[in-house]
């Protein structure tokens, strides 16, 4: 039997297992299935790190490996604290996107991402990154940004026509390994709304790196201030752009624990 715990960060939900799976990709597909499994957006587990206090590994619900997940990292932090794996108010987590500092209190978990970078990787060659010059796809201006994971940002006046457009852009031929797609509505310079279609997970109630990417692009285009409150389907998050990096703050909540085959 496999013991697990489940957490969510503004509706973005994750399953944590206590031991490193022998086949994490297959386990993720099985355990995250919302009809035949427990149901979640992704699977995570803890391991030792030689460069940080602890290491996080993440697999999407379709079994694909992901370098990092913003809401997932906040839930990871809560899992680590609840299971007494570390006893610190702040610590550093090793991810495949780099080392990420986190802080926590009883209500919120805050992570600090590096400023969006412009270094291209093998799956990003068809989208200009971080110069905030869009390309036009499906009659929409699409901006690219990398904040630990690759994101595209599209500004909209409403969300009426995104249900088909989201999957179409996520899997567009311009993105050979797909892309995380964020639709952003500017409410005012302190508030935005974001809907995200994630590669490997589909529509999610929230995406931490997605809202970070959205604020980075919106701020570069002078649409928002440095501190922005974001409404997502699963609740509210806050992003602040600082000299140190991109600060993502929000709740991370325990749902349940149990065991499965």
Beta strands, then each sheet from edge to edge (+ up, - down):
strand 1: 2-9
strand 2: 12-17
strand 3: 42-47
strand 4: 54-60
strand 5: 65-66
strand 6: 90-95
strand 7: 98-104
strand 8: 109-113
strand 9: 135-137
strand 10: 140-146
strand 11: 150-155
strand 12: 180-188
strand 13: 191-198
strand 14: 202-204
strand 15: 227-232
strand 16: 235-241
strand 17: 246-250
strand 18: 253-260
sheet 1: 5+ 4- 3+ 2+ 1- 18+
sheet 2: 5+ 4- 6- 7+ 8- 17+ 16- 15+ 13+ 12- 11- 10+ 9-
sheet 3: 5+ 4- 6- 7+ 8- 17+ 16- 15+ 13+ 14-
end
